[in-house]
Amino acid sequence: METQIKHYENKLAFEMDPSDLFDALNDGEKIVVIDARKAFGYDEEHIPNAINLHREMNLETTKHLDKDALYVTYCTGIGCNASTKGALNMTKLGFKVKELIGGLEWWKIDGFSTEGTKGVKEGLKIECAC
């Protein structure tokens, strides 16, 4: 049973679902969302305020990023592993990272808005409380 408990603890430590991400962003938690897909996918549609880093995660491209923030990586959905690769790369660079369960697909299924040329504006929006 201890092995199973550790498994579920690890899942919660290293993964986040869209609802938890949405709430954390609205609560002002120090989170940076990373779209780990290619630039054209990001340009078409992405989670609001996400940044785009696809396979170019290295010391040079991440030197401006805050090591105190939590980074949440995502890709298209469960059929894509760009978010896993991104989470691994960012972790190797010393960042605190979680992977978004279900990616952009599940973000939209949960009813949250997206930005980009094909963004879905009707969904729930992340609001700044500043």
A tleap script that builds the chain and sets N, CA, C and O, in Angstrom:
source leaprc.protein.ff14SB
mol = sequence {
  NMET GLU THR GLN ILE LYS HIE TYR GLU ASN
  LYS LEU ALA PHE GLU MET ASP PRO SER ASP
  LEU PHE ASP ALA LEU ASN ASP GLY GLU LYS
  ILE VAL VAL ILE ASP ALA ARG LYS ALA PHE
  GLY TYR ASP GLU GLU HIE ILE PRO ASN ALA
  ILE ASN LEU HIE ARG GLU MET ASN LEU GLU
  THR THR LYS HIE LEU ASP LYS ASP ALA LEU
  TYR VAL THR TYR CYS THR GLY ILE GLY CYS
  ASN ALA SER THR LYS GLY ALA LEU ASN MET
  THR LYS LEU GLY PHE LYS VAL LYS GLU LEU
  ILE GLY GLY LEU GLU TRP TRP LYS ILE ASP
  GLY PHE SER THR GLU GLY THR LYS GLY VAL
  LYS GLU GLY LEU LYS ILE GLU CYS ALA CCYS
}
set mol.1.N position { 0.820 -1.193 0.000 }
set mol.1.CA position { 0.000 0.000 0.000 }
set mol.1.C position { 0.868 1.263 0.000 }
set mol.1.O position { 0.482 2.267 -0.599 }
set mol.2.N position { 2.027 1.233 0.656 }
set mol.2.CA position { 2.910 2.401 0.689 }
set mol.2.C position { 3.348 2.815 -0.715 }
set mol.2.O position { 3.455 4.006 -1.009 }
set mol.3.N position { 3.598 1.844 -1.571 }
set mol.3.CA position { 4.002 2.146 -2.948 }
set mol.3.C position { 2.887 2.876 -3.677 }
set mol.3.O position { 3.135 3.827 -4.418 }
set mol.4.N position { 1.671 2.431 -3.463 }
set mol.4.CA position { 0.532 3.063 -4.108 }
set mol.4.C position { 0.321 4.481 -3.576 }
set mol.4.O position { 0.033 5.395 -4.350 }
set mol.5.N position { 0.459 4.669 -2.277 }
set mol.5.CA position { 0.327 6.009 -1.693 }
set mol.5.C position { 1.368 6.935 -2.292 }
set mol.5.O position { 1.050 8.064 -2.664 }
set mol.6.N position { 2.617 6.472 -2.391 }
set mol.6.CA position { 3.693 7.282 -2.955 }
set mol.6.C position { 3.391 7.641 -4.412 }
set mol.6.O position { 3.659 8.762 -4.843 }
set mol.7.N position { 2.835 6.692 -5.169 }
set mol.7.CA position { 2.468 6.941 -6.562 }
set mol.7.C position { 1.489 8.105 -6.667 }
set mol.7.O position { 1.689 9.010 -7.476 }
set mol.8.N position { 0.439 8.091 -5.861 }
set mol.8.CA position { -0.566 9.151 -5.925 }
set mol.8.C position { -0.028 10.472 -5.389 }
set mol.8.O position { -0.385 11.534 -5.899 }
set mol.9.N position { 0.816 10.424 -4.378 }
set mol.9.CA position { 1.459 11.645 -3.893 }
set mol.9.C position { 2.318 12.265 -4.984 }
set mol.9.O position { 2.323 13.483 -5.158 }
set mol.10.N position { 3.050 11.425 -5.722 }
set mol.10.CA position { 3.889 11.913 -6.819 }
set mol.10.C position { 3.051 12.525 -7.931 }
set mol.10.O position { 3.414 13.561 -8.488 }
set mol.11.N position { 1.931 11.888 -8.256 }
set mol.11.CA position { 1.068 12.455 -9.294 }
set mol.11.C position { 0.629 13.867 -8.911 }
set mol.11.O position { 0.666 14.777 -9.740 }
set mol.12.N position { 0.218 14.048 -7.666 }
set mol.12.CA position { -0.230 15.365 -7.216 }
set mol.12.C position { 0.929 16.356 -7.118 }
set mol.12.O position { 0.732 17.559 -7.294 }
set mol.13.N position { 2.121 15.866 -6.842 }
set mol.13.CA position { 3.285 16.743 -6.734 }
set mol.13.C position { 3.770 17.217 -8.097 }
set mol.13.O position { 4.361 18.291 -8.210 }
set mol.14.N position { 3.520 16.412 -9.140 }
set mol.14.CA position { 4.107 16.705 -10.445 }
set mol.14.C position { 3.099 16.957 -11.554 }
set mol.14.O position { 3.489 17.210 -12.694 }
set mol.15.N position { 1.809 16.894 -11.240 }
set mol.15.CA position { 0.765 17.145 -12.232 }
set mol.15.C position { -0.280 18.094 -11.650 }
set mol.15.O position { -0.440 18.213 -10.435 }
set mol.16.N position { -0.981 18.759 -12.559 }
set mol.16.CA position { -2.034 19.692 -12.155 }
set mol.16.C position { -3.151 19.599 -13.192 }
set mol.16.O position { -2.878 19.494 -14.388 }
set mol.17.N position { -4.397 19.637 -12.748 }
set mol.17.CA position { -5.478 19.614 -13.732 }
set mol.17.C position { -5.873 21.041 -14.100 }
set mol.17.O position { -5.509 21.985 -13.398 }
set mol.18.N position { -6.617 21.204 -15.199 }
set mol.18.CA position { -6.975 22.549 -15.653 }
set mol.18.C position { -7.711 23.385 -14.606 }
set mol.18.O position { -7.456 24.583 -14.487 }
set mol.19.N position { -8.601 22.782 -13.864 }
set mol.19.CA position { -9.352 23.525 -12.857 }
set mol.19.C position { -8.434 24.076 -11.772 }
set mol.19.O position { -8.571 25.230 -11.366 }
set mol.20.N position { -7.498 23.254 -11.304 }
set mol.20.CA position { -6.548 23.713 -10.284 }
set mol.20.C position { -5.644 24.818 -10.831 }
set mol.20.O position { -5.325 25.771 -10.120 }
set mol.21.N position { -5.235 24.689 -12.089 }
set mol.21.CA position { -4.406 25.728 -12.702 }
set mol.21.C position { -5.186 27.035 -12.805 }
set mol.21.O position { -4.676 28.098 -12.450 }
set mol.22.N position { -6.399 26.955 -13.282 }
set mol.22.CA position { -7.246 28.145 -13.413 }
set mol.22.C position { -7.401 28.845 -12.059 }
set mol.22.O position { -7.246 30.062 -11.959 }
set mol.23.N position { -7.708 28.063 -11.023 }
set mol.23.CA position { -7.884 28.642 -9.691 }
set mol.23.C position { -6.581 29.269 -9.187 }
set mol.23.O position { -6.595 30.362 -8.623 }
set mol.24.N position { -5.461 28.578 -9.390 }
set mol.24.CA position { -4.164 29.089 -8.926 }
set mol.24.C position { -3.811 30.395 -9.629 }
set mol.24.O position { -3.310 31.326 -8.999 }
set mol.25.N position { -4.072 30.464 -10.925 }
set mol.25.CA position { -3.795 31.694 -11.667 }
set mol.25.C position { -4.675 32.836 -11.180 }
set mol.25.O position { -4.208 33.967 -11.039 }
set mol.26.N position { -5.930 32.548 -10.926 }
set mol.26.CA position { -6.848 33.587 -10.440 }
set mol.26.C position { -6.562 33.990 -9.005 }
set mol.26.O position { -6.886 35.104 -8.595 }
set mol.27.N position { -5.958 33.093 -8.242 }
set mol.27.CA position { -5.602 33.404 -6.857 }
set mol.27.C position { -4.274 34.148 -6.764 }
set mol.27.O position { -3.831 34.497 -5.670 }
set mol.28.N position { -3.639 34.392 -7.912 }
set mol.28.CA position { -2.400 35.157 -7.922 }
set mol.28.C position { -1.161 34.371 -7.545 }
set mol.28.O position { -0.130 34.958 -7.216 }
set mol.29.N position { -1.249 33.038 -7.589 }
set mol.29.CA position { -0.058 32.239 -7.287 }
set mol.29.C position { 1.014 32.511 -8.335 }
set mol.29.O position { 0.712 32.860 -9.476 }
set mol.30.N position { 2.249 32.348 -7.938 }
set mol.30.CA position { 3.396 32.635 -8.801 }
set mol.30.C position { 3.607 31.462 -9.761 }
set mol.30.O position { 4.417 30.569 -9.513 }
set mol.31.N position { 2.852 31.492 -10.863 }
set mol.31.CA position { 2.872 30.404 -11.843 }
set mol.31.C position { 3.132 30.985 -13.224 }
set mol.31.O position { 2.581 32.020 -13.598 }
set mol.32.N position { 3.977 30.298 -13.967 }
set mol.32.CA position { 4.206 30.622 -15.369 }
set mol.32.C position { 3.775 29.402 -16.171 }
set mol.32.O position { 4.254 28.292 -15.939 }
set mol.33.N position { 2.872 29.618 -17.111 }
set mol.33.CA position { 2.365 28.531 -17.949 }
set mol.33.C position { 3.197 28.490 -19.231 }
set mol.33.O position { 3.382 29.509 -19.897 }
set mol.34.N position { 3.692 27.305 -19.563 }
set mol.34.CA position { 4.515 27.124 -20.761 }
set mol.34.C position { 3.797 26.238 -21.764 }
set mol.34.O position { 3.486 25.083 -21.477 }
set mol.35.N position { 3.540 26.783 -22.929 }
set mol.35.CA position { 3.037 26.014 -24.059 }
set mol.35.C position { 4.264 25.394 -24.725 }
set mol.35.O position { 5.101 26.108 -25.278 }
set mol.36.N position { 4.370 24.083 -24.671 }
set mol.36.CA position { 5.556 23.378 -25.164 }
set mol.36.C position { 5.422 22.931 -26.618 }
set mol.36.O position { 6.246 22.163 -27.117 }
set mol.37.N position { 4.381 23.415 -27.293 }
set mol.37.CA position { 4.183 23.043 -28.695 }
set mol.37.C position { 4.982 23.970 -29.612 }
set mol.37.O position { 5.582 24.947 -29.163 }
set mol.38.N position { 4.975 23.644 -30.891 }
set mol.38.CA position { 5.629 24.500 -31.880 }
set mol.38.C position { 4.920 25.851 -31.934 }
set mol.38.O position { 3.755 25.968 -31.554 }
set mol.39.N position { 5.637 26.870 -32.412 }
set mol.39.CA position { 5.134 28.246 -32.420 }
set mol.39.C position { 3.813 28.394 -33.170 }
set mol.39.O position { 2.951 29.160 -32.739 }
set mol.40.N position { 3.631 27.677 -34.285 }
set mol.40.CA position { 2.387 27.854 -35.040 }
set mol.40.C position { 1.178 27.391 -34.238 }
set mol.40.O position { 0.102 27.977 -34.357 }
set mol.41.N position { 1.337 26.344 -33.417 }
set mol.41.CA position { 0.242 25.888 -32.562 }
set mol.41.C position { -0.085 26.912 -31.493 }
set mol.41.O position { -1.252 27.188 -31.215 }
set mol.42.N position { 0.955 27.468 -30.898 }
set mol.42.CA position { 0.790 28.520 -29.897 }
set mol.42.C position { 0.106 29.736 -30.502 }
set mol.42.O position { -0.807 30.302 -29.902 }
set mol.43.N position { 0.547 30.141 -31.695 }
set mol.43.CA position { -0.042 31.317 -32.348 }
set mol.43.C position { -1.531 31.125 -32.610 }
set mol.43.O position { -2.312 32.069 -32.486 }
set mol.44.N position { -1.923 29.910 -32.969 }
set mol.44.CA position { -3.330 29.634 -33.240 }
set mol.44.C position { -4.174 29.667 -31.969 }
set mol.44.O position { -5.255 30.255 -31.942 }
set mol.45.N position { -3.663 29.026 -30.915 }
set mol.45.CA position { -4.468 28.945 -29.692 }
set mol.45.C position { -3.594 28.530 -28.519 }
set mol.45.O position { -2.804 27.591 -28.614 }
set mol.46.N position { -3.749 29.246 -27.415 }
set mol.46.CA position { -2.989 28.919 -26.216 }
set mol.46.C position { -3.734 29.403 -24.968 }
set mol.46.O position { -4.665 30.203 -25.051 }
set mol.47.N position { -3.305 28.905 -23.829 }
set mol.47.CA position { -3.853 29.338 -22.547 }
set mol.47.C position { -3.459 30.797 -22.345 }
set mol.47.O position { -2.317 31.168 -22.616 }
set mol.48.N position { -4.385 31.633 -21.872 }
set mol.48.CA position { -4.066 33.049 -21.674 }
set mol.48.C position { -2.797 33.263 -20.847 }
set mol.48.O position { -2.587 32.625 -19.816 }
set mol.49.N position { -1.962 34.177 -21.333 }
set mol.49.CA position { -0.719 34.583 -20.684 }
set mol.49.C position { 0.375 33.520 -20.709 }
set mol.49.O position { 1.433 33.721 -20.111 }
set mol.50.N position { 0.148 32.400 -21.383 }
set mol.50.CA position { 1.197 31.375 -21.487 }
set mol.50.C position { 2.338 31.901 -22.349 }
set mol.50.O position { 2.146 32.746 -23.223 }
set mol.51.N position { 3.537 31.375 -22.078 }
set mol.51.CA position { 4.675 31.656 -22.944 }
set mol.51.C position { 4.938 30.422 -23.788 }
set mol.51.O position { 4.505 29.326 -23.433 }
set mol.52.N position { 5.630 30.582 -24.885 }
set mol.52.CA position { 5.886 29.472 -25.791 }
set mol.52.C position { 7.363 29.112 -25.779 }
set mol.52.O position { 8.214 29.924 -26.144 }
set mol.53.N position { 7.660 27.893 -25.357 }
set mol.53.CA position { 9.011 27.340 -25.410 }
set mol.53.C position { 8.897 25.919 -25.937 }
set mol.53.O position { 8.352 25.053 -25.253 }
set mol.54.N position { 9.393 25.665 -27.121 }
set mol.54.CA position { 9.322 24.331 -27.710 }
set mol.54.C position { 10.730 23.833 -28.004 }
set mol.54.O position { 11.381 24.306 -28.935 }
set mol.55.N position { 11.190 22.893 -27.219 }
set mol.55.CA position { 12.482 22.230 -27.410 }
set mol.55.C position { 13.674 23.160 -27.376 }
set mol.55.O position { 14.802 22.712 -27.584 }
set mol.56.N position { 13.463 24.439 -27.121 }
set mol.56.CA position { 14.602 25.337 -27.032 }
set mol.56.C position { 14.834 25.752 -25.584 }
set mol.56.O position { 15.324 26.847 -25.309 }
set mol.57.N position { 14.480 24.870 -24.672 }
set mol.57.CA position { 14.677 25.135 -23.260 }
set mol.57.C position { 16.132 24.819 -22.916 }
set mol.57.O position { 16.543 23.658 -22.893 }
set mol.58.N position { 16.891 25.863 -22.654 }
set mol.58.CA position { 18.289 25.695 -22.280 }
set mol.58.C position { 18.675 26.866 -21.381 }
set mol.58.O position { 17.849 27.735 -21.102 }
set mol.59.N position { 19.918 26.891 -20.933 }
set mol.59.CA position { 20.352 27.962 -20.027 }
set mol.59.C position { 20.152 29.344 -20.636 }
set mol.59.O position { 19.760 30.278 -19.937 }
set mol.60.N position { 20.413 29.480 -21.911 }
set mol.60.CA position { 20.303 30.780 -22.574 }
set mol.60.C position { 18.843 31.244 -22.693 }
set mol.60.O position { 18.526 32.392 -22.383 }
set mol.61.N position { 17.955 30.343 -23.146 }
set mol.61.CA position { 16.568 30.748 -23.394 }
set mol.61.C position { 15.738 30.873 -22.114 }
set mol.61.O position { 14.638 31.425 -22.140 }
set mol.62.N position { 16.260 30.364 -21.002 }
set mol.62.CA position { 15.503 30.431 -19.748 }
set mol.62.C position { 16.176 31.314 -18.698 }
set mol.62.O position { 15.703 31.390 -17.564 }
set mol.63.N position { 17.269 31.980 -19.059 }
set mol.63.CA position { 18.010 32.761 -18.060 }
set mol.63.C position { 17.193 33.914 -17.477 }
set mol.63.O position { 17.469 34.356 -16.362 }
set mol.64.N position { 16.202 34.402 -18.202 }
set mol.64.CA position { 15.367 35.502 -17.719 }
set mol.64.C position { 14.196 35.030 -16.855 }
set mol.64.O position { 13.477 35.858 -16.296 }
set mol.65.N position { 13.994 33.735 -16.738 }
set mol.65.CA position { 12.845 33.204 -16.012 }
set mol.65.C position { 13.130 33.117 -14.511 }
set mol.65.O position { 14.256 32.846 -14.095 }
set mol.66.N position { 12.108 33.349 -13.724 }
set mol.66.CA position { 12.183 33.371 -12.268 }
set mol.66.C position { 12.233 31.949 -11.705 }
set mol.66.O position { 11.296 31.173 -11.893 }
set mol.67.N position { 13.307 31.614 -11.027 }
set mol.67.CA position { 13.459 30.267 -10.451 }
set mol.67.C position { 12.523 30.036 -9.263 }
set mol.67.O position { 12.355 28.896 -8.830 }
set mol.68.N position { 11.919 31.084 -8.735 }
set mol.68.CA position { 11.008 30.929 -7.602 }
set mol.68.C position { 9.579 30.595 -8.030 }
set mol.68.O position { 8.766 30.182 -7.203 }
set mol.69.N position { 9.275 30.769 -9.293 }
set mol.69.CA position { 7.919 30.486 -9.789 }
set mol.69.C position { 7.737 28.992 -10.023 }
set mol.69.O position { 8.705 28.241 -10.148 }
set mol.70.N position { 6.480 28.583 -10.080 }
set mol.70.CA position { 6.134 27.225 -10.503 }
set mol.70.C position { 5.819 27.296 -11.991 }
set mol.70.O position { 5.054 28.157 -12.424 }
set mol.71.N position { 6.399 26.404 -12.766 }
set mol.71.CA position { 6.165 26.353 -14.198 }
set mol.71.C position { 5.250 25.173 -14.504 }
set mol.71.O position { 5.494 24.052 -14.059 }
set mol.72.N position { 4.199 25.438 -15.267 }
set mol.72.CA position { 3.250 24.399 -15.651 }
set mol.72.C position { 3.324 24.254 -17.160 }
set mol.72.O position { 3.006 25.186 -17.898 }
set mol.73.N position { 3.748 23.077 -17.617 }
set mol.73.CA position { 3.879 22.828 -19.047 }
set mol.73.C position { 2.637 22.131 -19.588 }
set mol.73.O position { 1.995 21.339 -18.898 }
set mol.74.N position { 2.318 22.446 -20.836 }
set mol.74.CA position { 1.206 21.756 -21.493 }
set mol.74.C position { 1.482 21.636 -22.978 }
set mol.74.O position { 2.345 22.321 -23.528 }
set mol.75.N position { 0.726 20.746 -23.617 }
set mol.75.CA position { 0.758 20.586 -25.071 }
set mol.75.C position { -0.692 20.449 -25.526 }
set mol.75.O position { -1.602 20.927 -24.850 }
set mol.76.N position { -0.907 19.805 -26.654 }
set mol.76.CA position { -2.259 19.701 -27.186 }
set mol.76.C position { -3.178 18.882 -26.290 }
set mol.76.O position { -4.282 19.325 -25.971 }
set mol.77.N position { -2.747 17.714 -25.884 }
set mol.77.CA position { -3.584 16.849 -25.065 }
set mol.77.C position { -2.873 15.562 -24.733 }
set mol.77.O position { -1.645 15.485 -24.789 }
set mol.78.N position { -3.652 14.541 -24.383 }
set mol.78.CA position { -3.057 13.294 -23.910 }
set mol.78.C position { -2.322 12.530 -25.002 }
set mol.78.O position { -1.550 11.621 -24.696 }
set mol.79.N position { -2.539 12.872 -26.255 }
set mol.79.CA position { -1.841 12.201 -27.352 }
set mol.79.C position { -0.537 12.868 -27.728 }
set mol.79.O position { 0.090 12.483 -28.714 }
set mol.80.N position { -0.115 13.857 -26.967 }
set mol.80.CA position { 1.098 14.629 -27.258 }
set mol.80.C position { 1.993 14.595 -26.026 }
set mol.80.O position { 1.510 14.734 -24.902 }
set mol.81.N position { 3.300 14.411 -26.233 }
set mol.81.CA position { 4.184 14.374 -25.074 }
set mol.81.C position { 5.124 15.579 -24.999 }
set mol.81.O position { 6.123 15.534 -24.281 }
set mol.82.N position { 4.821 16.644 -25.722 }
set mol.82.CA position { 5.648 17.853 -25.649 }
set mol.82.C position { 5.659 18.421 -24.236 }
set mol.82.O position { 6.677 18.951 -23.793 }
set mol.83.N position { 4.545 18.318 -23.527 }
set mol.83.CA position { 4.502 18.835 -22.158 }
set mol.83.C position { 5.407 18.024 -21.240 }
set mol.83.O position { 6.045 18.586 -20.349 }
set mol.84.N position { 5.472 16.722 -21.442 }
set mol.84.CA position { 6.344 15.869 -20.633 }
set mol.84.C position { 7.806 16.189 -20.924 }
set mol.84.O position { 8.618 16.305 -20.006 }
set mol.85.N position { 8.134 16.331 -22.203 }
set mol.85.CA position { 9.502 16.696 -22.583 }
set mol.85.C position { 9.861 18.069 -22.026 }
set mol.85.O position { 10.970 18.273 -21.532 }
set mol.86.N position { 8.927 19.002 -22.105 }
set mol.86.CA position { 9.159 20.332 -21.570 }
set mol.86.C position { 9.352 20.312 -20.058 }
set mol.86.O position { 10.240 20.985 -19.532 }
set mol.87.N position { 8.525 19.545 -19.362 }
set mol.87.CA position { 8.649 19.442 -17.905 }
set mol.87.C position { 10.003 18.836 -17.530 }
set mol.87.O position { 10.653 19.295 -16.591 }
set mol.88.N position { 10.418 17.827 -18.252 }
set mol.88.CA position { 11.715 17.206 -17.996 }
set mol.88.C position { 12.845 18.202 -18.235 }
set mol.88.O position { 13.747 18.322 -17.406 }
set mol.89.N position { 12.808 18.915 -19.357 }
set mol.89.CA position { 13.850 19.895 -19.669 }
set mol.89.C position { 13.918 20.994 -18.615 }
set mol.89.O position { 15.003 21.357 -18.158 }
set mol.90.N position { 12.769 21.518 -18.234 }
set mol.90.CA position { 12.744 22.602 -17.248 }
set mol.90.C position { 13.226 22.115 -15.882 }
set mol.90.O position { 13.915 22.847 -15.171 }
set mol.91.N position { 12.871 20.892 -15.514 }
set mol.91.CA position { 13.326 20.332 -14.249 }
set mol.91.C position { 14.843 20.161 -14.256 }
set mol.91.O position { 15.510 20.459 -13.265 }
set mol.92.N position { 15.379 19.684 -15.366 }
set mol.92.CA position { 16.840 19.531 -15.479 }
set mol.92.C position { 17.552 20.871 -15.356 }
set mol.92.O position { 18.705 20.923 -14.928 }
set mol.93.N position { 16.874 21.960 -15.727 }
set mol.93.CA position { 17.447 23.296 -15.640 }
set mol.93.C position { 17.261 23.916 -14.245 }
set mol.93.O position { 17.689 25.044 -14.001 }
set mol.94.N position { 16.626 23.177 -13.345 }
set mol.94.CA position { 16.498 23.637 -11.968 }
set mol.94.C position { 15.213 24.356 -11.621 }
set mol.94.O position { 15.127 24.980 -10.563 }
set mol.95.N position { 14.211 24.286 -12.485 }
set mol.95.CA position { 12.928 24.939 -12.220 }
set mol.95.C position { 11.966 23.985 -11.520 }
set mol.95.O position { 12.065 22.767 -11.670 }
set mol.96.N position { 11.030 24.554 -10.751 }
set mol.96.CA position { 9.941 23.778 -10.163 }
set mol.96.C position { 8.873 23.643 -11.244 }
set mol.96.O position { 8.426 24.642 -11.808 }
set mol.97.N position { 8.464 22.411 -11.532 }
set mol.97.CA position { 7.598 22.170 -12.684 }
set mol.97.C position { 6.483 21.180 -12.360 }
set mol.97.O position { 6.669 20.218 -11.616 }
set mol.98.N position { 5.321 21.450 -12.945 }
set mol.98.CA position { 4.220 20.488 -12.987 }
set mol.98.C position { 3.753 20.401 -14.432 }
set mol.98.O position { 3.936 21.329 -15.220 }
set mol.99.N position { 3.158 19.284 -14.758 }
set mol.99.CA position { 2.613 19.074 -16.098 }
set mol.99.C position { 1.091 19.179 -16.023 }
set mol.99.O position { 0.472 18.640 -15.106 }
set mol.100.N position { 0.490 19.876 -16.989 }
set mol.100.CA position { -0.958 20.034 -17.024 }
set mol.100.C position { -1.604 18.770 -17.583 }
set mol.100.O position { -1.327 18.371 -18.715 }
set mol.101.N position { -2.452 18.155 -16.798 }
set mol.101.CA position { -3.154 16.946 -17.231 }
set mol.101.C position { -4.132 17.309 -18.352 }
set mol.101.O position { -4.945 18.220 -18.194 }
set mol.102.N position { -4.056 16.613 -19.460 }
set mol.102.CA position { -5.004 16.799 -20.550 }
set mol.102.C position { -4.689 17.940 -21.493 }
set mol.102.O position { -5.326 18.074 -22.538 }
set mol.103.N position { -3.711 18.769 -21.140 }
set mol.103.CA position { -3.269 19.837 -22.025 }
set mol.103.C position { -4.361 20.816 -22.420 }
set mol.103.O position { -5.341 21.016 -21.702 }
set mol.104.N position { -4.161 21.417 -23.582 }
set mol.104.CA position { -5.083 22.431 -24.091 }
set mol.104.C position { -6.488 21.857 -24.313 }
set mol.104.O position { -7.480 22.549 -24.086 }
set mol.105.N position { -6.577 20.607 -24.750 }
set mol.105.CA position { -7.896 19.987 -24.978 }
set mol.105.C position { -8.731 19.989 -23.713 }
set mol.105.O position { -9.891 20.400 -23.733 }
set mol.106.N position { -8.153 19.534 -22.614 }
set mol.106.CA position { -8.929 19.455 -21.372 }
set mol.106.C position { -9.141 20.832 -20.772 }
set mol.106.O position { -10.132 21.052 -20.075 }
set mol.107.N position { -8.223 21.772 -21.030 }
set mol.107.CA position { -8.434 23.159 -20.605 }
set mol.107.C position { -9.745 23.672 -21.202 }
set mol.107.O position { -10.560 24.283 -20.511 }
set mol.108.N position { -9.933 23.412 -22.503 }
set mol.108.CA position { -11.144 23.874 -23.190 }
set mol.108.C position { -12.370 23.066 -22.780 }
set mol.108.O position { -13.462 23.623 -22.665 }
set mol.109.N position { -12.211 21.761 -22.557 }
set mol.109.CA position { -13.341 20.937 -22.107 }
set mol.109.C position { -13.877 21.450 -20.776 }
set mol.109.O position { -15.081 21.401 -20.522 }
set mol.110.N position { -12.977 21.942 -19.930 }
set mol.110.CA position { -13.399 22.498 -18.641 }
set mol.110.C position { -14.040 23.877 -18.784 }
set mol.110.O position { -14.515 24.437 -17.796 }
set mol.111.N position { -14.062 24.432 -19.993 }
set mol.111.CA position { -14.783 25.670 -20.241 }
set mol.111.C position { -13.977 26.943 -20.085 }
set mol.111.O position { -14.548 28.018 -19.901 }
set mol.112.N position { -12.642 26.839 -20.157 }
set mol.112.CA position { -11.805 28.020 -20.003 }
set mol.112.C position { -11.467 28.617 -21.365 }
set mol.112.O position { -11.360 27.899 -22.359 }
set mol.113.N position { -11.301 29.918 -21.399 }
set mol.113.CA position { -11.022 30.614 -22.656 }
set mol.113.C position { -9.581 30.398 -23.092 }
set mol.113.O position { -8.724 30.005 -22.300 }
set mol.114.N position { -9.334 30.665 -24.374 }
set mol.114.CA position { -7.988 30.593 -24.938 }
set mol.114.C position { -7.733 31.863 -25.739 }
set mol.114.O position { -8.658 32.606 -26.068 }
set mol.115.N position { -6.464 32.094 -26.044 }
set mol.115.CA position { -6.069 33.237 -26.860 }
set mol.115.C position { -5.421 32.729 -28.134 }
set mol.115.O position { -5.056 31.557 -28.230 }
set mol.116.N position { -5.279 33.616 -29.117 }
set mol.116.CA position { -4.644 33.278 -30.382 }
set mol.116.C position { -5.594 33.505 -31.537 }
set mol.116.O position { -6.736 33.921 -31.338 }
set mol.117.N position { -5.128 33.235 -32.740 }
set mol.117.CA position { -5.950 33.483 -33.922 }
set mol.117.C position { -7.202 32.618 -33.960 }
set mol.117.O position { -8.189 32.984 -34.598 }
set mol.118.N position { -7.171 31.471 -33.279 }
set mol.118.CA position { -8.343 30.600 -33.196 }
set mol.118.C position { -8.805 30.441 -31.752 }
set mol.118.O position { -9.412 29.432 -31.394 }
set mol.119.N position { -8.516 31.430 -30.936 }
set mol.119.CA position { -8.852 31.369 -29.523 }
set mol.119.C position { -10.342 31.312 -29.266 }
set mol.119.O position { -11.145 31.781 -30.071 }
set mol.120.N position { -10.698 30.734 -28.139 }
set mol.120.CA position { -12.088 30.604 -27.708 }
set mol.120.C position { -12.317 31.657 -26.631 }
set mol.120.O position { -11.862 31.504 -25.497 }
set mol.121.N position { -13.013 32.709 -26.985 }
set mol.121.CA position { -13.211 33.840 -26.070 }
set mol.121.C position { -14.395 33.648 -25.132 }
set mol.121.O position { -14.512 34.367 -24.140 }
set mol.122.N position { -15.271 32.696 -25.425 }
set mol.122.CA position { -16.499 32.553 -24.640 }
set mol.122.C position { -16.272 31.884 -23.298 }
set mol.122.O position { -17.127 31.978 -22.417 }
set mol.123.N position { -15.147 31.213 -23.116 }
set mol.123.CA position { -14.911 30.478 -21.882 }
set mol.123.C position { -14.628 31.399 -20.705 }
set mol.123.O position { -14.564 32.620 -20.849 }
set mol.124.N position { -14.460 30.789 -19.543 }
set mol.124.CA position { -14.119 31.535 -18.340 }
set mol.124.C position { -12.732 32.136 -18.518 }
set mol.124.O position { -11.816 31.470 -19.000 }
set mol.125.N position { -12.584 33.380 -18.132 }
set mol.125.CA position { -11.322 34.094 -18.353 }
set mol.125.C position { -10.529 34.197 -17.058 }
set mol.125.O position { -11.085 34.295 -15.964 }
set mol.126.N position { -9.220 34.171 -17.221 }
set mol.126.CA position { -8.343 34.423 -16.088 }
set mol.126.C position { -8.366 35.919 -15.845 }
set mol.126.O position { -8.116 36.705 -16.759 }
set mol.127.N position { -8.662 36.311 -14.631 }
set mol.127.CA position { -8.764 37.723 -14.308 }
set mol.127.C position { -7.620 38.126 -13.398 }
set mol.127.O position { -7.268 37.404 -12.466 }
set mol.128.N position { -7.062 39.248 -13.668 }
set mol.128.CA position { -5.993 39.781 -12.829 }
set mol.128.C position { -6.604 40.511 -11.647 }
set mol.128.O position { -7.498 41.340 -11.819 }
set mol.129.N position { -6.132 40.211 -10.457 }
set mol.129.CA position { -6.649 40.877 -9.270 }
set mol.129.C position { -5.704 41.970 -8.785 }
set mol.129.O position { -5.823 42.449 -7.658 }
set mol.130.N position { -4.766 42.361 -9.643 }
set mol.130.CA position { -3.777 43.402 -9.264 }
set mol.130.C position { -4.453 44.734 -9.033 }
set mol.130.O position { -3.786 45.717 -8.709 }
savepdb mol mol.pdb
quit
